[in-house]
Amino acid sequence: MQLEVDVSYEQYFEATRLLHLHTTRKRRWNFLFAWYGYPILGVVFAIFTVLLWSTDRRLSPSVVFNIGATIFFFWCRFNFATRVRKMYEQQAKNFPGTMTLTPTGLRFERKNGTASTDYRWNAFEQWLEQPEMFLLFPGPLSFVRIPKDKLTAAEQDEVRGWLSSAPQLAK
């Protein structure tokens, strides 16, 4: 089966988020800390700032430090989307293409003709099924997205079967 594929920013963001959650242990913990830990630390430093300000009523070095730490931790958390958008914009010209799915694997050819990639199903370390996509991981730092909206229910079952029958991917 042959699909014309492209990736929007929202799809890329979700795939990147899932990649961070299903990658190496270090990257997963870094992502979880940035996603959840930084906002918690930001709130803690904001509370410390209010407490210090309410006792001294002056702009002491500790109040300035806590304000800076609060801003830094919230900036780290909410800057993730900006960094992902920047990566998306750098790579977006390479996303449109043709994906060919066969019982042996998949082939992706860029529309701009700069490259093509062939994968066998057993080349993927793991895969995830989401309501809108199959997300395949050939390694800890990359992903291949197969959109479900381009596939019929029978084709989705076929792809699911190919992925499940690959020796490394069997669940």
C-alpha positions, 0 to 999 in steps of 0.5 A, a space after each residue: 500500500 502506498 500513502 502520501 504523507 506529511 506531518 503537521 506541527 501538532 503531529 510532530 509535537 505529539 510524536 516527539 513527546 511520545 519519543 521522549 517517553 519511550 527512549 533511553 532512561 536518561 532522556 525519559 527522566 530528563 523529559 519528565 523532570 522538564 515536563 513536571 519537575 520544573 513547574 513544581 520547582 517554579 511554584 516552590 521558588 515563587 512561594 519562597 519569594 512571597 514568603 521572603 518578601 512578606 518578611 523583609 518588604 525589600 528587594 534583597 538578594 535572596 528575593 531577586 534570586 528566587 524571582 530569577 529561579 521562578 522565571 527560569 524554571 517556568 521558562 524551561 518548561 514552556 520553552 519545550 514547545 518553542 524548541 520543538 517548533 524550531 526543530 519542526 521548521 528545520 525539518 519540515 521540508 523533508 516531511 512530505 513524501 510517499 510511504 510504501 508499506 509491504 509485508 517486509 517493511 516500509 519505504 519512505 521517499 521524500 517529495 523533494 527527491 533528496 533521500 529515501 529510506 528503507 526499513 524492515 519491520 524487525 529494524 524497529 526497536 519498538 512501536 506504539 499505536 495511538 488513535 491517530 498513528 502508528 509510531 515506530 522507533 528505529 532507535 532511541 533518537 528517532 521515530 517514523 510516523 504512519 498516519 492511520 487516517 490514510 489507512 482503512 481499518 483492514 490496512 491498519 490490521 495488516 500493519 499491526 500484524 506485520 509489526 507484531 510478527 517482527 521478531 524484535 517487536 513481538 509483545 
